[in-house]
Amino acid sequence: MQKGNIGVTTENIFPVIKKFLYSDHDIFLREMVSNAVDATQKLKTLAATGDFKGDLGDLTVRITLDEKAGKLTISDHGIGMTAEEIEKYINQIAFSGVNDFLEKYQDKAEAIIGHFGLGFYSSFMVAKKVEIITKSYREGSKAVKWSCDGSPEYTLEDADKADRGSDIVLYIDDDCKEFLQKSKIEELLNKYCKFMAVPVAFGKKTEWKDGKSVETDEDNIINDMEPLWVKAPSSLKDEDYKKFYQTLFPMNDEPLFWIHLNVDYPFNLTGILYFPRIKNNIELQRNKIQLYCNQVFVTDQVEGIVPEFLTLLHGVIDSPDIPLNVSRSYLQSDSNVKKIASYITKKVADRLQSIFKEDRKEYEKKWDDLKLFINYGMLSEADFYDRAKDFALIKDTEGKYFTLDEYKTLVKDNQTDKEGVLVNLYTTNKEEQYTYIEAAKQKGYSIIDASGQLDVPMLSMLEQKQEKTRYVRVDSDIIDRIIQKEDAPKNNLSEEETDNLSETFRSQMPKIQKAEFNIEVQALGESFQPVLITQNEYMRRMKEMSQFQQGMGFYAQMPDAYNFVLNADHPLIKRVLNEVTEGTTKELAPIASELKGQKARLAALQQAQSKKKAEELTQEEKDDVQNTQKSISELQDKKKTVIEACAKDNEVVHQLIDLALLQNGMLQGAALDKFLKRSVSLIK
């Protein structure tokens, strides 16, 4: 028996390996099984080149669990090792001590991947003792047994093993007993080893017999040695791709379509990317691309290897050219990564372009599921925007689809305002904004359906890229002011009538949390509705964008600003004005007369004082102006009080306000109940 020390120092390599190289205990099984697969693959290669002329026999990698003995064994019939190779690949891994080892490898992780020794040492994350019983494929080789309890000391002795290959026996530590559970091992094998390139067996298949589940003699092979992505696309049918998608994501709906990746220069990359059905909830769709390295699962966190918007895709990428750290768990920055990201972006864009050209009707049917993904890509990646702008679609409220250029051609003649600006109208909710949509349709205007999660940010970006073009929500103003073809009609009311009418409604507006109303009086024609609530396009868009962009929280905190527009031409508004005029003339006449006098006095004082410098004004002159302003303010308050008292009992005013609020979803609770009761009484 040979005894020795793994390193030349007394430092213990195992805690360091655990701390610096491996962060996830689960991956020990991946490393053990992939080492066994590597050993098997090497033997197959030697046989193919004629360097091994023996019988390959059964090449299955087997995982055996002995819960009573506390052992987990990984066995292969690969190339095995001699005592000298154990010394080279196992003992000398830390030949220069821990510090030298870390210094040597910390910036050269790519040199470690596939290194049997380092992968092997992950076993000490879960095992208190590890044995290697191995025999080389070389003729005349003797079997040897290596044993170590996690300290720098080991033993190496002759062993009794007839067949070539290696058995790695892990004596599971007391604080890792979950790795002695069959269900846990099945979970890890299914996660990490499902597509390894040689058969991997764990236990025996079972069948239902005599009312119970019993084991058969057939090995339970847990992996598919030839997953779909390694096969030639020409040999596959649509059903093959759909079936494989269900294997990867059993609970998901059928994908829209897919891209089969296969490139060998300037890097090696294979895989299949699926377009899932995404309508909302972007975050729920992430981390559905699985990264493999030579059919060994690495991670589903691929933000570093594909552009962010492509993380919405589902599927598999397999590449030996993506640099990883030693535990194969984290992506590293590299020029190959950037090339791969660019390649995938191009392939996705090319695939979408070809589908659009080959079968536009089918593409349009899938647009509502596709647009969130495409909008996300156009918003976040300039290169993708340049490619996608030719197959990105706009859907109108009639359910018709247009490319960006087609839609511009459709609306430019009718929807260009008097300043030569093309105004594109959109709606975010066809039901809530129905009245505004109908008013626009009566003018012959087209309205974009922008009800999707990223539709409005997308339109905002298009507005920046397209010259002399605006995108305006259809309820942001009166339609004739959104697309102004000529000067607005004049309001025939006097200034005093306009003020009194505005104050009548302003005094009765309810207090709504985080909402402010500005009363306007406009001449909109007798056929137009009497009242209308609109919301400023710019402020609303800023508030919407604050949900997606950092640093815009200021807008999110601001109250919603609405315009409450009174149609001075409508009979009901005229009726209200007449009733208020009749009900307040007597009380307002002296107030109005005095107010007129005080305003004239203030104007005279300000004119006289404007000829003097500020320091030349006496305190008496300053007080005179201040007192006059105070009198005007008090008179205006009296005027408001008189109008408010008259408006308080005017059912038409309250009914019109509530109708406008109801139309915009802002009438709730007690206010809604009061409106309903008032409506019933008016019917009587």
C-alpha positions as CSV (number, residue, x, y, z in Angstrom):
1,M,0.0,0.0,0.0
2,Q,1.2,3.5,-0.9
3,K,0.5,6.4,1.3
4,G,1.1,10.0,0.5
5,N,0.2,13.7,0.7
6,I,-1.8,15.3,-2.2
7,G,0.0,18.6,-1.8
8,V,3.6,19.4,-0.7
9,T,2.2,21.7,2.0
10,T,0.0,20.9,4.9
11,E,-2.8,23.1,3.6
12,N,-6.1,21.4,2.9
13,I,-7.1,21.8,-0.7
14,F,-10.7,20.6,-0.3
15,P,-12.2,23.5,1.7
16,V,-10.6,25.9,-0.8
17,I,-12.0,24.0,-3.8
18,K,-15.5,24.1,-2.2
19,K,-15.2,27.8,-1.5
20,F,-13.7,29.1,-4.6
21,L,-14.6,26.7,-7.4
22,Y,-18.0,25.3,-6.5
23,S,-20.9,27.3,-5.2
24,D,-23.7,24.7,-5.7
25,H,-23.5,21.3,-4.0
26,D,-25.9,19.8,-6.5
27,I,-23.4,20.0,-9.4
28,F,-21.1,17.3,-7.9
29,L,-23.2,14.6,-9.6
30,R,-23.0,16.4,-12.9
31,E,-19.2,16.5,-12.6
32,M,-19.0,12.8,-11.6
33,V,-21.2,11.6,-14.4
34,S,-19.7,13.8,-17.0
35,N,-16.3,12.5,-16.1
36,A,-17.5,9.0,-16.6
37,V,-19.1,10.0,-19.9
38,D,-15.8,11.6,-21.0
39,A,-13.9,8.5,-20.1
40,T,-16.3,6.4,-22.2
41,Q,-16.2,8.8,-25.1
42,K,-12.4,8.7,-25.1
43,L,-12.5,4.9,-25.3
44,K,-14.9,5.1,-28.3
45,T,-12.5,7.5,-30.0
46,L,-9.5,5.2,-29.4
47,A,-11.5,2.3,-30.9
48,A,-12.5,4.4,-33.9
49,T,-8.8,5.3,-34.6
50,G,-7.6,1.7,-34.1
51,D,-5.7,2.5,-30.9
52,F,-8.0,0.2,-28.9
53,K,-8.8,-3.1,-30.5
54,G,-10.7,-4.8,-27.7
55,D,-14.4,-5.4,-27.4
56,L,-16.2,-2.2,-26.3
57,G,-19.0,-4.1,-24.7
58,D,-21.6,-2.4,-22.6
59,L,-20.6,1.3,-22.3
60,T,-23.5,2.3,-19.9
61,V,-22.6,4.7,-17.1
62,R,-24.3,3.4,-13.9
63,I,-25.3,5.3,-10.8
64,T,-25.9,3.0,-7.8
65,L,-27.3,4.1,-4.5
66,D,-26.8,2.2,-1.2
67,E,-28.7,4.2,1.4
68,K,-27.9,1.7,4.3
69,A,-24.1,1.9,3.7
70,G,-24.3,5.6,2.9
71,K,-22.7,5.2,-0.5
72,L,-23.3,6.6,-3.9
73,T,-21.3,5.0,-6.8
74,I,-20.7,6.2,-10.3
75,S,-19.3,3.4,-12.6
76,D,-18.1,3.5,-16.2
77,H,-16.5,1.1,-18.7
78,G,-14.3,3.8,-20.2
79,I,-10.5,4.1,-20.4
80,G,-9.8,3.8,-16.7
81,M,-6.6,4.8,-15.1
82,T,-3.2,3.4,-14.1
83,A,-1.5,4.2,-10.8
84,E,0.7,6.7,-12.7
85,E,-2.4,8.4,-14.1
86,I,-4.0,8.7,-10.7
87,E,-0.9,10.4,-9.5
88,K,-1.0,12.8,-12.5
89,Y,-4.7,13.6,-12.6
90,I,-5.7,13.3,-8.9
91,N,-2.7,13.7,-6.6
92,Q,-0.8,16.4,-8.4
93,I,-3.7,18.7,-8.9
94,A,-2.5,20.7,-5.9
95,F,1.2,19.9,-6.4
96,S,2.3,23.4,-5.5
97,G,-0.1,24.0,-2.6
98,V,-3.4,25.8,-2.4
99,N,-2.2,29.4,-2.9
100,D,-0.2,28.5,-6.0
101,F,-3.1,26.5,-7.3
102,L,-5.5,29.3,-7.1
103,E,-3.0,31.8,-8.5
104,K,-2.4,29.4,-11.4
105,Y,-6.1,28.8,-12.3
106,Q,-8.1,31.8,-11.2
107,D,-7.8,33.6,-14.5
108,K,-7.6,30.5,-16.7
109,A,-10.9,28.7,-16.0
110,E,-11.2,27.6,-19.6
111,A,-8.0,25.5,-19.1
112,I,-9.7,23.6,-16.3
113,I,-13.0,22.6,-17.9
114,G,-13.0,18.9,-18.5
115,H,-10.0,18.5,-16.3
116,F,-10.8,15.2,-14.6
117,G,-9.1,16.1,-11.3
118,L,-11.0,19.3,-10.6
119,G,-14.3,17.8,-11.6
120,F,-13.5,14.9,-9.4
121,Y,-12.8,17.0,-6.3
122,S,-16.3,18.4,-6.4
123,S,-17.2,15.1,-4.8
124,F,-15.8,16.3,-1.5
125,M,-18.6,18.9,-1.2
126,V,-20.9,16.0,-0.2
127,A,-18.6,13.1,0.7
128,K,-16.6,12.5,3.9
129,K,-14.6,9.8,2.0
130,V,-14.1,9.0,-1.7
131,E,-12.7,5.9,-3.3
132,I,-11.6,5.4,-6.9
133,I,-11.4,1.7,-8.0
134,T,-10.1,1.8,-11.5
135,K,-8.4,-0.3,-14.2
136,S,-6.9,1.1,-17.4
137,Y,-7.9,-0.2,-20.9
138,R,-4.2,-0.7,-21.6
139,E,-3.2,-4.3,-22.0
140,G,-1.6,-5.7,-18.8
141,S,-2.8,-2.9,-16.6
142,K,-3.4,-3.6,-12.9
143,A,-6.4,-2.4,-11.0
144,V,-5.8,0.1,-8.2
145,K,-7.7,1.7,-5.4
146,W,-7.3,5.3,-4.3
147,S,-8.9,6.5,-1.1
148,C,-9.0,9.8,0.7
149,D,-11.1,11.2,3.5
150,G,-10.8,14.9,2.5
151,S,-7.5,15.5,4.2
152,P,-4.2,16.0,2.3
153,E,-3.4,12.3,2.9
154,Y,-4.4,9.5,0.6
155,T,-3.8,5.8,0.2
156,L,-3.1,3.9,-3.1
157,E,-3.2,0.1,-3.3
158,D,-3.8,-2.8,-5.6
159,A,-7.4,-3.7,-6.1
160,D,-9.6,-6.6,-7.3
161,K,-11.3,-5.4,-10.5
162,A,-11.7,-7.5,-13.6
163,D,-13.1,-5.0,-16.1
164,R,-11.6,-1.8,-17.4
165,G,-13.1,1.5,-16.3
166,S,-13.7,3.3,-13.0
167,D,-16.0,3.1,-10.0
168,I,-16.1,6.3,-8.0
169,V,-17.5,5.6,-4.5
170,L,-18.8,8.5,-2.4
171,Y,-19.4,8.0,1.3
172,I,-21.9,10.7,1.8
173,D,-21.3,13.1,4.7
174,D,-23.7,13.3,7.6
175,D,-24.9,16.9,6.7
176,C,-25.6,15.8,3.1
177,K,-27.9,12.9,3.6
178,E,-30.4,14.2,1.1
179,F,-28.0,12.9,-1.6
180,L,-28.8,9.3,-0.4
181,Q,-32.5,9.8,-1.4
182,K,-33.5,8.2,-4.7
183,S,-35.8,11.1,-5.5
184,K,-33.0,13.6,-5.1
185,I,-30.6,11.7,-7.3
186,E,-33.4,11.3,-9.9
187,E,-34.0,15.1,-9.8
188,L,-30.3,15.9,-10.3
189,L,-29.8,13.3,-13.1
190,N,-32.9,14.7,-14.9
191,K,-31.6,18.2,-14.6
192,Y,-27.9,17.8,-15.5
193,C,-27.6,14.5,-17.3
194,K,-30.7,14.2,-19.4
195,F,-28.9,14.5,-22.7
196,M,-25.4,13.1,-22.1
197,A,-23.9,11.3,-25.1
198,V,-23.6,7.8,-23.6
199,P,-26.3,5.8,-21.8
200,V,-26.7,6.7,-18.1
201,A,-28.6,4.2,-16.0
202,F,-30.0,4.7,-12.5
203,G,-31.7,1.6,-11.1
204,K,-34.1,-0.6,-13.0
205,K,-37.4,0.1,-14.8
206,T,-40.5,-0.7,-12.9
207,E,-43.9,-2.2,-14.0
208,W,-47.2,-2.6,-12.3
209,K,-47.8,-6.2,-11.3
210,D,-50.2,-7.8,-8.9
211,G,-51.3,-4.4,-7.6
212,K,-47.9,-3.0,-6.9
213,S,-44.9,-1.6,-8.6
214,V,-42.0,-4.1,-9.1
215,E,-38.6,-3.8,-10.6
216,T,-37.8,-5.4,-14.0
217,D,-34.4,-6.6,-15.3
218,E,-34.2,-3.7,-17.7
219,D,-31.9,-0.7,-17.0
220,N,-33.6,2.6,-16.3
221,I,-31.8,4.8,-18.8
222,I,-32.4,8.4,-17.8
223,N,-31.0,10.2,-20.8
224,D,-31.5,10.7,-24.5
225,M,-28.1,10.2,-26.2
226,E,-29.2,12.0,-29.4
227,P,-31.3,15.0,-28.5
228,L,-33.0,16.8,-31.3
229,W,-30.4,19.7,-31.6
230,V,-27.6,17.3,-32.6
231,K,-29.7,15.9,-35.5
232,A,-29.8,17.3,-39.0
233,P,-32.8,19.6,-39.5
234,S,-33.6,17.9,-42.8
235,S,-34.3,14.7,-41.0
236,L,-36.8,16.3,-38.6
237,K,-40.5,17.0,-38.9
238,D,-42.6,19.6,-37.2
239,E,-44.0,17.0,-34.8
240,D,-40.4,16.1,-33.7
241,Y,-39.8,19.8,-32.7
242,K,-43.1,20.0,-30.9
243,K,-42.6,16.8,-29.0
244,F,-39.1,17.9,-27.9
245,Y,-40.5,21.2,-26.7
246,Q,-42.9,19.3,-24.5
247,T,-40.0,17.3,-23.2
248,L,-38.2,20.5,-22.2
249,F,-41.3,22.4,-20.9
250,P,-44.1,19.9,-20.2
251,M,-46.6,22.4,-18.9
252,N,-46.3,25.0,-21.7
253,D,-48.6,25.7,-24.7
254,E,-47.4,24.6,-28.1
255,P,-44.8,27.0,-29.5
256,L,-45.4,29.3,-32.4
257,F,-42.3,28.2,-34.3
258,W,-38.6,27.5,-33.8
259,I,-35.1,28.0,-35.1
260,H,-32.6,25.2,-35.4
261,L,-29.0,26.5,-34.9
262,N,-26.0,24.8,-36.4
263,V,-22.7,26.6,-36.9
264,D,-19.1,25.4,-36.8
265,Y,-17.3,28.5,-37.7
266,P,-16.0,30.9,-36.3
267,F,-17.3,29.0,-33.2
268,N,-19.2,25.8,-32.6
269,L,-22.9,26.2,-31.7
270,T,-25.9,24.0,-32.0
271,G,-29.4,24.3,-30.5
272,I,-33.1,24.9,-30.9
273,L,-34.8,28.1,-29.9
274,Y,-38.6,28.2,-29.7
275,F,-40.9,31.2,-29.9
276,P,-43.4,30.7,-27.0
277,R,-46.8,32.3,-26.9
278,I,-46.2,35.5,-24.9
279,K,-48.9,38.1,-24.4
280,N,-47.9,39.6,-21.0
281,N,-45.9,38.9,-17.9
282,I,-42.5,39.2,-19.4
283,E,-40.7,38.3,-16.2
284,L,-42.5,34.9,-16.0
285,Q,-41.1,33.9,-19.4
286,R,-37.4,34.4,-18.6
287,N,-34.7,31.7,-17.9
288,K,-36.2,29.2,-20.3
289,I,-33.1,28.8,-22.4
290,Q,-30.9,25.9,-21.2
291,L,-27.2,26.2,-21.9
292,Y,-25.3,22.9,-22.5
293,C,-21.6,22.2,-23.0
294,N,-21.2,19.0,-25.1
295,Q,-24.7,17.8,-24.0
296,V,-23.9,18.5,-20.3
297,F,-26.3,21.0,-18.7
298,V,-24.6,24.2,-17.4
299,T,-27.2,26.8,-16.6
300,D,-30.5,28.4,-17.5
301,Q,-29.2,31.9,-16.7
302,V,-28.1,33.0,-20.1
303,E,-28.3,36.8,-19.9
304,G,-24.6,37.0,-20.6
305,I,-24.7,35.0,-23.8
306,V,-27.8,36.2,-25.6
307,P,-29.3,39.8,-25.8
308,E,-31.8,40.5,-23.1
309,F,-34.8,40.4,-25.3
310,L,-33.9,36.9,-26.6
311,T,-34.1,35.6,-23.0
312,L,-37.9,35.5,-23.8
313,L,-37.2,32.6,-26.1
314,H,-37.3,29.0,-24.9
315,G,-35.0,26.1,-25.8
316,V,-31.5,24.8,-25.8
317,I,-28.0,26.2,-26.8
318,D,-25.0,23.8,-26.8
319,S,-21.5,25.1,-27.4
320,P,-18.1,24.1,-26.2
321,D,-16.8,27.5,-27.1
322,I,-18.5,29.4,-24.3
323,P,-16.0,30.1,-21.6
324,L,-17.2,29.0,-18.1
325,N,-15.6,29.0,-14.7
326,V,-14.4,25.8,-13.2
327,S,-17.8,24.7,-11.9
328,R,-19.3,25.2,-15.3
329,S,-21.9,27.4,-13.6
330,Y,-21.2,30.9,-14.6
331,L,-20.7,32.6,-18.0
332,Q,-17.6,34.7,-18.5
333,S,-17.1,37.7,-20.8
334,D,-15.4,36.7,-24.0
335,S,-15.3,37.7,-27.7
336,N,-16.9,34.4,-28.6
337,V,-19.9,35.3,-26.4
338,K,-20.4,38.5,-28.3
339,K,-20.1,36.7,-31.7
340,I,-22.6,34.1,-30.6
341,A,-25.0,36.8,-29.4
342,S,-24.8,38.6,-32.7
343,Y,-25.2,35.3,-34.6
344,I,-28.3,34.3,-32.6
345,T,-29.9,37.8,-33.1
346,K,-29.3,37.6,-36.8
347,K,-30.7,34.1,-37.1
348,V,-33.9,35.1,-35.1
349,A,-34.4,38.2,-37.4
350,D,-33.8,36.1,-40.5
351,R,-36.3,33.5,-39.4
352,L,-39.0,36.0,-38.7
353,Q,-38.3,37.7,-42.0
354,S,-38.6,34.5,-43.9
355,I,-41.9,33.5,-42.2
356,F,-43.3,37.0,-42.9
357,K,-42.4,36.7,-46.6
358,E,-43.4,33.1,-47.1
359,D,-46.8,33.2,-45.4
360,R,-47.9,36.6,-44.4
361,K,-51.4,35.5,-43.4
362,E,-50.1,32.9,-41.0
363,Y,-47.6,35.5,-39.6
364,E,-50.5,37.9,-39.0
365,K,-52.4,35.2,-37.1
366,K,-49.4,34.8,-34.8
367,W,-48.6,38.6,-34.5
368,D,-50.5,39.1,-31.2
369,D,-48.4,36.4,-29.6
370,L,-45.2,37.6,-31.3
371,K,-45.4,41.3,-30.9
372,L,-44.3,41.5,-27.3
373,F,-41.1,39.7,-28.2
374,I,-40.5,41.8,-31.3
375,N,-41.3,45.1,-29.6
376,Y,-39.0,44.2,-26.7
377,G,-36.2,43.5,-29.2
378,M,-36.7,46.7,-31.2
379,L,-36.8,48.8,-28.0
380,S,-33.7,47.3,-26.5
381,E,-31.4,46.4,-29.5
382,A,-30.6,48.9,-32.3
383,D,-29.4,46.2,-34.6
384,F,-32.6,44.2,-34.2
385,Y,-34.7,47.3,-34.8
386,D,-32.9,47.8,-38.1
387,R,-33.7,44.3,-39.1
388,A,-37.2,44.0,-37.7
389,K,-38.7,47.3,-38.9
390,D,-39.6,45.6,-42.2
391,F,-41.6,42.8,-40.6
392,A,-43.0,44.6,-37.5
393,L,-46.7,45.1,-37.8
394,I,-49.3,47.6,-36.8
395,K,-52.8,46.4,-36.0
396,D,-55.7,48.8,-36.2
397,T,-59.0,48.6,-34.3
398,E,-60.6,46.8,-37.2
399,G,-58.2,43.9,-36.8
400,K,-56.2,44.7,-40.0
401,Y,-52.4,44.4,-40.1
402,F,-49.9,46.7,-41.8
403,T,-46.2,47.1,-41.9
404,L,-44.8,50.5,-40.7
405,D,-44.5,51.7,-44.3
406,E,-47.9,50.4,-45.3
407,Y,-49.6,52.2,-42.4
408,K,-47.9,55.5,-43.2
409,T,-49.2,55.3,-46.8
410,L,-52.7,54.4,-45.5
411,V,-53.1,57.4,-43.2
412,K,-50.8,60.2,-44.5
413,D,-53.3,62.0,-46.8
414,N,-56.2,62.1,-44.3
415,Q,-54.3,62.4,-41.0
416,T,-51.7,65.1,-41.7
417,D,-52.5,68.3,-39.8
418,K,-52.3,71.9,-41.1
419,E,-48.6,72.0,-40.0
420,G,-47.7,69.0,-42.2
421,V,-47.3,66.6,-39.2
422,L,-48.6,63.1,-39.7
423,V,-50.8,62.2,-36.6
424,N,-51.2,58.6,-35.8
425,L,-54.1,57.9,-33.4
426,Y,-54.0,54.9,-31.0
427,T,-56.1,53.3,-28.3
428,T,-55.0,51.3,-25.3
429,N,-58.5,50.0,-24.5
430,K,-61.1,49.8,-27.2
431,E,-64.0,49.4,-24.7
432,E,-63.0,52.2,-22.3
433,Q,-62.1,54.7,-25.2
434,Y,-65.0,53.7,-27.4
435,T,-66.6,57.1,-27.7
436,Y,-63.3,58.8,-28.6
437,I,-62.7,56.0,-31.2
438,E,-66.1,56.5,-32.8
439,A,-65.6,60.3,-33.0
440,A,-62.3,59.7,-34.8
441,K,-63.9,57.1,-37.2
442,Q,-66.5,59.7,-38.1
443,K,-63.7,61.8,-39.5
444,G,-62.5,58.8,-41.5
445,Y,-59.4,58.3,-39.3
446,S,-57.7,55.0,-38.5
447,I,-56.9,54.1,-34.9
448,I,-54.0,51.8,-33.9
449,D,-54.8,49.1,-31.3
450,A,-52.0,49.6,-28.8
451,S,-53.4,47.4,-26.0
452,G,-50.3,45.3,-25.6
453,Q,-47.8,45.5,-22.8
454,L,-45.0,47.3,-24.8
455,D,-47.1,48.9,-27.5
456,V,-47.0,52.4,-26.2
457,P,-43.3,52.5,-25.5
458,M,-42.9,51.1,-29.0
459,L,-45.0,53.9,-30.5
460,S,-42.9,56.4,-28.5
461,M,-39.8,55.1,-30.1
462,L,-41.3,55.2,-33.6
463,E,-42.2,58.8,-33.0
464,Q,-38.5,59.6,-32.4
465,K,-37.4,57.7,-35.5
466,Q,-40.0,58.9,-38.0
467,E,-39.8,62.5,-39.2
468,K,-42.8,64.9,-38.7
469,T,-44.8,62.2,-37.1
470,R,-46.8,62.1,-33.8
471,Y,-48.5,59.2,-32.0
472,V,-51.4,60.4,-29.9
473,R,-53.9,58.5,-27.8
474,V,-57.4,59.0,-29.2
475,D,-58.8,60.3,-25.9
476,S,-56.0,62.9,-25.3
477,D,-58.0,65.7,-26.7
478,I,-61.0,66.6,-28.9
479,I,-60.4,64.9,-32.2
480,D,-60.4,68.2,-34.1
481,R,-57.7,69.5,-31.9
482,I,-55.6,66.3,-32.1
483,I,-55.6,66.5,-35.9
484,Q,-56.1,70.2,-36.5
485,K,-56.9,70.9,-40.1
486,E,-57.9,74.5,-39.7
487,D,-58.2,77.2,-37.0
488,A,-60.5,76.1,-34.2
489,P,-64.0,77.7,-34.2
490,K,-64.4,80.7,-31.9
491,N,-66.3,80.5,-28.6
492,N,-69.1,83.1,-28.9
493,L,-69.5,83.4,-25.1
494,S,-68.3,86.5,-23.4
495,E,-65.4,86.3,-21.0
496,E,-67.8,86.7,-18.0
497,E,-70.1,83.9,-19.3
498,T,-67.1,81.6,-19.9
499,D,-65.8,82.3,-16.4
500,N,-69.2,81.7,-14.8
501,L,-69.8,78.5,-16.7
502,S,-66.4,77.2,-15.8
503,E,-66.8,78.0,-12.2
504,T,-70.3,76.3,-12.1
505,F,-68.7,73.0,-13.0
506,R,-65.4,73.5,-11.2
507,S,-67.3,74.1,-7.9
508,Q,-69.1,70.8,-8.2
509,M,-66.2,68.5,-9.3
510,P,-65.6,65.7,-6.8
511,K,-62.3,65.2,-5.1
512,I,-60.7,62.2,-6.6
513,Q,-57.4,60.9,-5.2
514,K,-54.4,61.6,-7.5
515,A,-56.5,63.4,-10.1
516,E,-56.7,67.0,-11.0
517,F,-59.2,68.6,-13.4
518,N,-58.8,71.7,-15.6
519,I,-62.1,73.1,-16.9
520,E,-62.2,74.3,-20.5
521,V,-65.0,75.8,-22.6
522,Q,-64.8,75.1,-26.3
523,A,-67.2,75.5,-29.3
524,L,-67.5,72.0,-30.6
525,G,-70.9,72.1,-32.4
526,E,-74.4,71.1,-31.3
527,S,-74.0,67.5,-32.4
528,F,-71.0,66.9,-30.2
529,Q,-71.5,65.7,-26.7
530,P,-71.9,68.3,-23.9
531,V,-68.9,67.3,-21.8
532,L,-65.7,65.3,-22.4
533,I,-62.7,64.3,-20.3
534,T,-59.3,64.2,-22.0
535,Q,-55.8,63.6,-20.7
536,N,-52.7,65.3,-21.8
537,E,-50.7,63.0,-24.1
538,Y,-47.2,64.1,-22.8
539,M,-47.9,63.8,-19.1
540,R,-49.7,60.5,-19.4
541,R,-46.9,59.0,-21.6
542,M,-44.3,60.2,-19.1
543,K,-46.2,58.4,-16.3
544,E,-46.5,55.2,-18.4
545,M,-42.8,55.3,-19.3
546,S,-41.9,55.7,-15.6
547,Q,-43.1,52.1,-15.1
548,F,-40.3,50.8,-17.4
549,Q,-37.5,53.3,-17.0
550,Q,-35.4,54.1,-13.9
551,G,-35.0,57.7,-12.9
552,M,-38.6,58.7,-13.9
553,G,-40.2,58.2,-10.5
554,F,-41.0,61.9,-10.3
555,Y,-43.7,61.4,-13.0
556,A,-45.1,58.4,-11.3
557,Q,-45.7,60.4,-8.1
558,M,-47.5,63.2,-9.9
559,P,-51.3,63.3,-10.0
560,D,-53.2,62.5,-13.2
561,A,-54.1,65.7,-15.0
562,Y,-57.3,65.8,-16.9
563,N,-59.1,68.4,-19.1
564,F,-62.8,68.6,-18.5
565,V,-64.1,70.2,-21.7
566,L,-67.5,71.9,-21.9
567,N,-69.1,72.2,-25.3
568,A,-70.5,75.7,-25.4
569,D,-72.6,74.9,-28.4
570,H,-74.5,72.0,-26.8
571,P,-78.1,72.8,-25.7
572,L,-77.6,71.3,-22.2
573,I,-74.5,73.5,-21.6
574,K,-76.5,76.5,-22.8
575,R,-79.3,75.5,-20.5
576,V,-76.9,75.4,-17.5
577,L,-75.5,78.8,-18.4
578,N,-78.9,80.3,-18.6
579,E,-80.0,78.8,-15.3
580,V,-76.8,80.0,-13.6
581,T,-77.2,83.5,-15.1
582,E,-80.8,83.7,-14.0
583,G,-80.1,82.4,-10.6
584,T,-77.1,84.6,-9.8
585,T,-77.6,87.9,-11.7
586,K,-79.2,89.7,-8.8
587,E,-76.4,88.7,-6.3
588,L,-73.6,88.9,-8.8
589,A,-74.5,92.3,-10.2
590,P,-73.0,94.4,-7.3
591,I,-70.1,92.1,-6.9
592,A,-69.3,92.3,-10.6
593,S,-69.6,96.1,-10.6
594,E,-67.3,96.4,-7.6
595,L,-64.9,93.8,-9.0
596,K,-64.8,95.7,-12.3
597,G,-64.0,98.9,-10.4
598,Q,-61.3,97.3,-8.3
599,K,-59.6,95.8,-11.4
600,A,-59.7,99.2,-13.1
601,R,-58.2,100.8,-9.9
602,L,-55.4,98.1,-9.8
603,A,-54.6,98.7,-13.5
604,A,-54.3,102.4,-12.9
605,L,-52.1,101.9,-9.8
606,Q,-49.8,99.5,-11.6
607,Q,-49.6,101.8,-14.6
608,A,-48.7,104.8,-12.4
609,Q,-46.1,102.8,-10.4
610,S,-44.5,101.4,-13.5
611,K,-43.0,104.8,-14.2
612,K,-41.1,104.6,-10.9
613,K,-38.2,102.4,-9.7
614,A,-39.0,99.9,-7.0
615,E,-36.9,101.8,-4.4
616,E,-38.8,105.1,-5.2
617,L,-42.2,103.6,-4.2
618,T,-43.5,104.7,-0.8
619,Q,-44.9,102.1,1.6
620,E,-48.4,103.7,1.2
621,E,-48.2,103.1,-2.6
622,K,-47.2,99.5,-2.0
623,D,-50.0,98.9,0.5
624,D,-52.5,100.5,-1.9
625,V,-51.7,97.9,-4.6
626,Q,-51.7,95.0,-2.0
627,N,-55.0,96.1,-0.5
628,T,-56.6,96.4,-4.0
629,Q,-55.4,92.9,-4.9
630,K,-56.8,91.6,-1.7
631,S,-60.2,93.2,-2.4
632,I,-60.2,91.6,-5.9
633,S,-59.4,88.2,-4.4
634,E,-62.2,88.6,-1.8
635,L,-64.7,89.6,-4.4
636,Q,-63.8,86.7,-6.6
637,D,-64.3,84.4,-3.7
638,K,-67.7,85.9,-3.1
639,K,-68.5,85.4,-6.8
640,K,-67.5,81.7,-6.5
641,T,-69.6,81.3,-3.4
642,V,-72.7,82.6,-5.2
643,I,-72.1,80.4,-8.2
644,E,-71.4,77.4,-6.1
645,A,-74.7,77.8,-4.2
646,C,-76.6,78.0,-7.4
647,A,-74.9,75.0,-9.0
648,K,-75.2,72.9,-5.9
649,D,-78.8,71.9,-6.6
650,N,-78.5,71.9,-10.4
651,E,-79.1,68.2,-11.3
652,V,-78.0,68.7,-14.9
653,V,-74.6,69.9,-13.8
654,H,-74.1,66.9,-11.5
655,Q,-75.5,64.5,-14.1
656,L,-73.2,65.8,-16.8
657,I,-70.1,65.6,-14.5
658,D,-71.0,62.0,-13.4
659,L,-71.6,60.9,-17.0
660,A,-68.2,62.1,-18.0
661,L,-66.5,60.4,-15.0
662,L,-68.5,57.2,-15.6
663,Q,-67.3,57.1,-19.2
664,N,-63.7,57.3,-18.0
665,G,-64.1,54.7,-15.2
666,M,-63.7,57.3,-12.4
667,L,-67.2,57.1,-10.8
668,Q,-67.2,54.6,-8.0
669,G,-68.7,53.8,-4.6
670,A,-71.1,56.3,-3.0
671,A,-70.8,58.7,-6.0
672,L,-71.9,56.0,-8.4
673,D,-74.8,55.0,-6.2
674,K,-75.9,58.7,-6.0
675,F,-75.7,59.0,-9.8
676,L,-77.8,55.9,-10.3
677,K,-80.5,57.2,-7.9
678,R,-80.5,60.6,-9.6
679,S,-80.8,58.9,-13.0
680,V,-83.9,57.0,-11.9
681,S,-85.4,60.2,-10.5
682,L,-84.8,62.0,-13.8
683,I,-86.5,59.2,-15.7
684,K,-89.6,59.7,-13.5
